[in-house]
Amino acid sequence: MKKEFISLVKELYGNDFVPLHRPVFEGNEKQYLVDCIDSNFVSSVGEKVTEFERKIADFTGSKFAIATVNGSSALYMCLHLSGVGRGDEVITQALTFVATANAISYCSAIPVFIDVDKDTMGLSPSSLRAFLENYAEIRDGVCFNRQTGRIIKACVPMHTFGFPCRIQEVSEVCKKWNIELVEDAAESLGSYFQNLHTGTFGRLAAISFNGNKIITTGGGGMIIIDDEDLAKRAKHLTTTAKVPHAYEFFHDEIGYNYRMPNLNAALGCAQMETLPQMLQIKESIFARYSQFFDGCGIKMMRPIEDAICNNWLSAIILDSKEDRDDFLSYTNDNGVMTRPVWRLMSELKMFRDCQHDGLVNSFWLQSRVVNIPSSVPSLN
Ligand SMILES: *Cc1c(COP(=O)(O)O)cnc(C)c1O
């Protein structure tokens, strides 16, 4: 199987070293960058920023989008705007990229790690429900963790590799317990659940445009919001809390310089033009992989019913840790990059004292899941 897999990857991507995911700049990227330079607006003010924000808002079906320097700052800002503060608890999954847990820590809040579903790799609504029934109580409309005495302020599910989690159910559980839902949609631009774009199920969500994501601005992020007042506040706080004035500098609170430079937004505008085409090509690559792995009896991750996946990173589930390690070393030795999932957050020294629910599925997936090359080879 491994040898045939290498042949398939080389057939899709050519004979050079095949990375896991690389960006594709075959649209108007160069032209828009040149336009920026010619206009002198290369930094944190410029019309490309506004245009890129509008494109993301329209694409995701949210009313507003606020561009930031990266996905981590966007996620931190979502939590900050949700009122997450010192000593609060925020529920998230242990199977995620470290930025999710870091954003919680930036608020001086404490992560609580809940298990994922095996078939989505995203936060499990049934595990969430079970945890809250065991440990939480509502007092005066506020959700408390009875074990720690702390407030459970927010919940951050993540759509792993672009596969939507059971977000509608997670949202219902959060509503019932008065917990703010903040989606980490960093990996899921172009993914939908029940025809709604991921990141539109709670009040606030974050997207990332880092170099390895489905589209890139070099580095960048976006907050998506429906509420106009909250959107204004997000824009204000991420742009140094400067009160608009033609020439005077006046700031009315401690703000952040999280502004996305115009150069990066220019890249984003061009990338958005090609996104629909990239999604189609990614779908066809997923189909090729799918046919191959079905043929050898290896399980590929697929979106659950009612979900559409952007196919950012394809993933297979091997039978055991031994099979996984064997596959990882064979493929990487043969010029094809493959990668295991992240180490669970609960195993990192910064987070190992955080409360968790046993994380049975997370551990199971951690020792079996492998990502395989998923770039768009070319737009032609
Ligand atoms: C990429 C990513 C982020 C953070 O994005 P950056 O732009 O790299 O800061 C956050 N969460 C998840 C799950 C990610 O994959």
The ligand as a MOL file (V3000), in Angstrom:
LIG
                    3D

  0  0  0     0  0            999 V3000
M  V30 BEGIN CTAB
M  V30 COUNTS 15 15 0 0 0
M  V30 BEGIN ATOM
M  V30 1 C -3.6170 28.2430 12.3420 0
M  V30 2 C -4.4690 28.1070 13.5200 0
M  V30 3 C -4.6640 29.1550 14.4370 0
M  V30 4 C -3.8960 30.4210 14.4970 0
M  V30 5 O -3.6200 31.0570 13.3840 0
M  V30 6 P -2.2650 31.9090 13.1650 0
M  V30 7 O -2.6720 32.7360 11.9980 0
M  V30 8 O -1.2040 30.9230 12.8400 0
M  V30 9 O -1.9990 32.7010 14.3760 0
M  V30 10 C -5.5700 28.9720 15.4650 0
M  V30 11 N -6.2130 27.8150 15.6220 0
M  V30 12 C -6.0350 26.7860 14.7860 0
M  V30 13 C -6.8050 25.5430 15.0050 0
M  V30 14 C -5.1500 26.8810 13.7180 0
M  V30 15 O -4.9660 25.8300 12.9250 0
M  V30 END ATOM
M  V30 BEGIN BOND
M  V30 1 1 1 2
M  V30 2 1 2 3
M  V30 3 2 2 14
M  V30 4 1 3 4
M  V30 5 2 3 10
M  V30 6 1 4 5
M  V30 7 1 5 6
M  V30 8 2 6 7
M  V30 9 1 6 8
M  V30 10 1 6 9
M  V30 11 1 10 11
M  V30 12 2 11 12
M  V30 13 1 12 13
M  V30 14 1 12 14
M  V30 15 1 14 15
M  V30 END BOND
M  V30 END CTAB
M  END
